Amino acid sequence: MSRLVRLGTTLVLGLGLVFGASTADAKAKKKKKPPAKVVKKEEKVAPPNAEQKKALAELMGSFKFGMSKDEVIAQLTKSIDERYAEQIKATSDVYLQDKLRKEKNKEVTRIRQSYAEFTGKKTGWDVSVIDSEFAHNTEESMLVYWENQGGKNQRRFFFFHGGELWKMFIAIDTKSLADDQRNFAFFRGLMEARYGKGATIEGRAVWKVPEFEVHAVDKMAFYGAFGLLIQSPSKVRAIAEIRAANAPEKKDKDQIIEVIREKPDGEKVNLDENKDAVDAIISGSK
């Protein structure tokens, strides 16, 4: 074989190896599985010490998990009676005493009237600071009490499942804070100064002890508030499973979007041609 032929053969073999390797690489890349999703592990932090646990427990107030709606109302009524009794005792003005008694009765009535059962009907709470704290058709209900004593301006929501208290949510007003303090980092810093470092779980700061867990929640973007959630650990998983089992079916695909998808690229959608679909969507009978 001549030198030229041998050189040509060598080049052909060389190119074959290069292209073969490239093709193999390409096939390997095609077959290569996408990287597995990285599941973030819960951040490990030291549990609250005895002093911090005591401070966290104070958020429970005089309430206990498992209380009924009537027991919660009775406890609130007792504290309201005690507060107004001091004010009534502090004045000899009969007119003012009568006014205070009426205010007390109104406050208790307001608590009773705040009771809501989440049975599938839209409520004023479905778009609110607590909209992610309950679900419909799962035996859940709620009471709300405005805590405005001693310079406070906050609402405490009591959540029941099967008639038993399992969670409270304290919505904290931020209007009195300076602009540079109206952010979750500042709020979390205040909480951690009192309760110790919290674990970061789904954007929340969380403190856990066997009896309860506390979440600092950021509600600034939509509601201009921060929240403190106190819940029973023994109920969290069970209620999550009940909610999942009773979750409403996913809505059908948006008919207008489907019409647009079916049109060839660049072709305008004539809504008159799809008047029935548009009317159905607007009327809610989709």
C-alpha positions as CSV (number, residue, x, y, z in Angstrom):
1,M,0.0,0.0,0.0
2,S,1.4,3.4,-1.0
3,R,2.2,6.0,1.6
4,L,-0.6,8.2,0.2
5,V,-3.2,5.5,0.5
6,R,-2.0,4.6,4.0
7,L,-2.3,8.3,5.0
8,G,-5.8,8.5,3.5
9,T,-6.8,5.4,5.4
10,T,-5.4,6.8,8.6
11,L,-7.3,10.1,8.0
12,V,-10.6,8.3,7.3
13,L,-10.2,6.1,10.3
14,G,-9.3,9.1,12.4
15,L,-12.3,11.1,11.2
16,G,-14.4,8.0,11.8
17,L,-13.3,7.8,15.3
18,V,-13.9,11.5,15.9
19,F,-17.4,11.5,14.3
20,G,-18.1,8.2,16.0
21,A,-17.1,9.6,19.3
22,S,-19.2,12.8,18.7
23,T,-22.2,10.7,17.8
24,A,-21.7,8.5,20.8
25,D,-21.4,11.6,23.0
26,A,-24.5,13.0,21.5
27,K,-26.4,9.8,22.1
28,A,-25.0,9.7,25.6
29,K,-26.2,13.2,26.2
30,K,-29.7,12.4,24.9
31,K,-29.9,9.3,27.1
32,K,-28.5,11.2,30.1
33,K,-31.2,11.6,32.8
34,P,-32.0,15.0,34.1
35,P,-30.5,15.8,37.4
36,A,-32.7,14.8,40.3
37,K,-34.5,17.5,42.1
38,V,-32.7,18.7,45.2
39,V,-34.9,18.4,48.2
40,K,-34.0,20.9,50.8
41,K,-33.6,19.4,54.2
42,E,-35.1,21.2,57.2
43,E,-32.5,23.4,58.7
44,K,-31.3,22.1,62.0
45,V,-31.2,24.5,64.9
46,A,-30.9,24.1,68.6
47,P,-34.3,23.6,70.3
48,P,-35.5,26.5,72.5
49,N,-34.0,26.4,76.0
50,A,-36.2,26.5,79.1
51,E,-36.5,30.3,79.2
52,Q,-37.2,30.6,75.5
53,K,-39.8,27.8,75.7
54,K,-41.5,29.6,78.6
55,A,-41.7,32.8,76.4
56,L,-43.1,30.9,73.5
57,A,-45.7,29.3,75.8
58,E,-46.9,32.8,76.7
59,L,-48.2,33.1,73.2
60,M,-50.8,30.5,74.1
61,G,-52.3,32.8,76.7
62,S,-54.9,31.1,78.8
63,F,-56.0,28.8,76.0
64,K,-55.4,25.1,75.5
65,F,-55.5,22.9,72.5
66,G,-58.7,20.8,72.5
67,M,-60.9,23.6,73.9
68,S,-64.4,23.9,72.4
69,K,-65.7,27.1,70.8
70,D,-67.9,27.7,74.0
71,E,-64.9,27.1,76.3
72,V,-62.8,29.7,74.3
73,I,-65.7,32.2,74.4
74,A,-66.1,31.6,78.2
75,Q,-62.4,32.2,78.7
76,L,-62.5,35.4,76.6
77,T,-65.6,36.6,78.4
78,K,-63.9,36.0,81.8
79,S,-60.9,38.2,80.8
80,I,-63.2,40.9,79.4
81,D,-65.4,40.9,82.6
82,E,-62.3,41.3,84.7
83,R,-61.0,44.2,82.5
84,Y,-64.3,46.1,82.5
85,A,-64.8,45.4,86.3
86,E,-61.7,47.4,87.0
87,Q,-62.8,50.3,84.8
88,I,-66.3,50.3,86.3
89,K,-64.9,50.2,89.9
90,A,-62.5,53.1,89.1
91,T,-65.4,55.5,88.4
92,S,-68.4,56.7,90.5
93,D,-70.1,58.1,87.4
94,V,-73.3,56.0,87.0
95,Y,-73.7,57.0,83.3
96,L,-70.1,56.0,82.5
97,Q,-70.5,52.7,84.4
98,D,-73.6,51.9,82.3
99,K,-71.8,52.8,79.1
100,L,-68.9,50.5,80.1
101,R,-71.3,47.6,80.7
102,K,-72.8,48.1,77.3
103,E,-69.4,48.1,75.7
104,K,-68.5,44.9,77.4
105,N,-71.7,43.2,76.2
106,K,-71.0,44.4,72.7
107,E,-67.5,43.0,72.8
108,V,-68.7,39.6,73.9
109,T,-71.5,39.6,71.2
110,R,-68.9,40.6,68.5
111,I,-66.8,37.5,69.4
112,R,-69.8,35.2,69.2
113,Q,-70.9,36.6,65.9
114,S,-67.4,36.2,64.5
115,Y,-67.8,32.4,64.5
116,A,-67.5,31.0,61.0
117,E,-67.8,27.5,59.7
118,F,-66.0,26.7,56.4
119,T,-68.5,24.6,54.7
120,G,-67.9,25.5,51.0
121,K,-69.6,28.8,50.9
122,K,-67.5,31.9,50.2
123,T,-66.7,33.9,53.4
124,G,-65.1,37.2,54.0
125,W,-62.0,35.3,55.1
126,D,-61.3,33.5,51.8
127,V,-59.2,36.5,50.7
128,S,-57.6,37.8,53.9
129,V,-54.6,37.6,56.1
130,I,-55.7,34.1,57.2
131,D,-56.7,32.8,53.8
132,S,-54.1,30.1,53.8
133,E,-54.8,28.9,57.3
134,F,-58.1,26.9,56.7
135,A,-59.8,24.8,54.1
136,H,-63.5,24.2,53.3
137,N,-65.5,21.0,53.8
138,T,-63.0,19.6,56.4
139,E,-64.9,20.3,59.7
140,E,-62.9,23.5,60.2
141,S,-64.2,26.6,61.9
142,M,-62.9,29.8,63.5
143,L,-63.5,32.6,66.0
144,V,-61.8,36.0,66.0
145,Y,-61.0,38.4,68.8
146,W,-59.5,41.8,68.6
147,E,-56.7,42.2,71.2
148,N,-56.4,46.0,71.7
149,Q,-55.4,46.3,75.3
150,G,-52.1,47.6,76.7
151,G,-51.1,49.3,73.5
152,K,-51.7,46.2,71.4
153,N,-53.4,46.3,68.0
154,Q,-53.7,42.7,66.9
155,R,-56.3,40.1,66.1
156,R,-56.2,36.6,67.4
157,F,-57.9,33.9,65.3
158,F,-58.9,30.6,66.9
159,F,-59.1,27.6,64.5
160,F,-61.1,24.5,65.4
161,H,-61.2,21.1,63.8
162,G,-64.1,18.8,64.7
163,G,-65.0,21.4,67.3
164,E,-61.6,21.4,69.0
165,L,-59.1,24.2,69.1
166,W,-55.9,23.2,67.3
167,K,-54.4,26.4,66.1
168,M,-54.2,30.2,66.7
169,F,-53.0,32.9,64.4
170,I,-52.1,36.4,65.8
171,A,-52.2,39.1,63.1
172,I,-49.9,41.9,64.1
173,D,-50.5,45.4,62.7
174,T,-47.4,47.1,61.4
175,K,-48.7,50.7,61.0
176,S,-46.8,51.9,64.1
177,L,-43.4,50.7,62.7
178,A,-41.0,52.9,60.8
179,D,-40.7,52.3,57.1
180,D,-37.3,50.6,57.5
181,Q,-38.7,48.2,60.1
182,R,-41.7,47.1,58.0
183,N,-40.0,44.0,56.6
184,F,-39.8,40.4,57.6
185,A,-36.1,40.4,58.4
186,F,-36.7,43.0,61.1
187,F,-39.7,41.2,62.5
188,R,-37.8,37.9,62.5
189,G,-34.9,39.5,64.3
190,L,-37.2,40.7,67.1
191,M,-38.7,37.2,67.5
192,E,-35.3,35.5,67.5
193,A,-34.0,37.9,70.1
194,R,-36.8,36.7,72.4
195,Y,-37.3,33.0,71.3
196,G,-33.8,32.0,70.0
197,K,-32.9,31.1,66.4
198,G,-35.8,29.7,64.4
199,A,-35.5,27.1,61.6
200,T,-36.4,28.4,58.1
201,I,-39.2,26.3,56.7
202,E,-41.1,27.5,53.5
203,G,-40.1,31.1,54.2
204,R,-41.2,31.1,57.8
205,A,-39.2,31.2,61.0
206,V,-40.3,28.1,63.0
207,W,-39.7,27.1,66.7
208,K,-40.7,23.6,67.7
209,V,-41.2,22.0,71.1
210,P,-43.2,18.8,71.8
211,E,-46.3,20.5,73.0
212,F,-46.6,23.2,70.2
213,E,-44.9,24.9,67.4
214,V,-44.7,28.6,66.6
215,H,-44.3,30.1,63.1
216,A,-43.4,33.7,62.3
217,V,-45.3,34.5,59.1
218,D,-44.7,37.2,56.5
219,K,-48.0,38.7,55.3
220,M,-46.6,42.1,54.3
221,A,-46.8,41.9,50.5
222,F,-50.6,41.6,50.4
223,Y,-51.9,42.5,53.9
224,G,-49.3,44.8,55.5
225,A,-49.0,42.5,58.5
226,F,-46.9,39.9,60.2
227,G,-48.3,36.8,61.8
228,L,-47.6,34.5,64.6
229,L,-49.0,31.0,64.3
230,I,-49.3,28.6,67.2
231,Q,-50.4,25.1,66.4
232,S,-50.6,21.6,67.8
233,P,-48.0,19.4,66.2
234,S,-50.1,16.3,66.7
235,K,-52.8,17.7,64.5
236,V,-50.8,19.1,61.6
237,R,-50.3,15.9,59.6
238,A,-53.8,14.6,60.2
239,I,-55.5,17.8,59.1
240,A,-53.2,18.1,56.0
241,E,-54.3,14.5,55.0
242,I,-58.0,15.4,55.5
243,R,-57.6,18.5,53.4
244,A,-55.8,16.6,50.6
245,A,-58.6,14.0,50.6
246,N,-61.3,16.7,50.4
247,A,-59.5,19.1,48.0
248,P,-61.8,20.4,45.2
249,E,-61.3,19.0,41.7
250,K,-59.0,21.0,39.5
251,K,-60.9,23.4,37.2
252,D,-61.2,22.6,33.5
253,K,-58.8,24.2,31.1
254,D,-59.5,27.8,30.3
255,Q,-61.6,27.6,27.1
256,I,-60.3,31.0,25.7
257,I,-56.7,29.9,26.2
258,E,-57.5,26.6,24.5
259,V,-59.0,28.4,21.5
260,I,-55.8,30.5,21.2
261,R,-53.6,27.5,21.4
262,E,-55.5,25.7,18.6
263,K,-55.1,28.7,16.2
264,P,-52.2,28.6,13.8
265,D,-49.3,30.8,14.7
266,G,-49.9,34.5,13.9
267,E,-53.7,34.0,13.3
268,K,-55.9,36.4,15.3
269,V,-58.6,34.9,17.5
270,N,-62.1,36.0,16.6
271,L,-64.0,36.1,19.9
272,D,-67.3,36.4,18.0
273,E,-66.7,32.9,16.6
274,N,-66.3,31.7,20.2
275,K,-69.1,33.7,21.7
276,D,-70.6,30.8,23.6
277,A,-67.4,29.9,25.3
278,V,-66.8,33.6,26.3
279,D,-70.3,34.0,27.6
280,A,-69.9,30.8,29.6
281,I,-66.7,31.9,31.2
282,I,-68.1,35.4,32.1
283,S,-71.3,33.9,33.5
284,G,-69.3,31.4,35.6
285,S,-71.0,28.3,33.9
286,K,-67.7,27.2,32.3
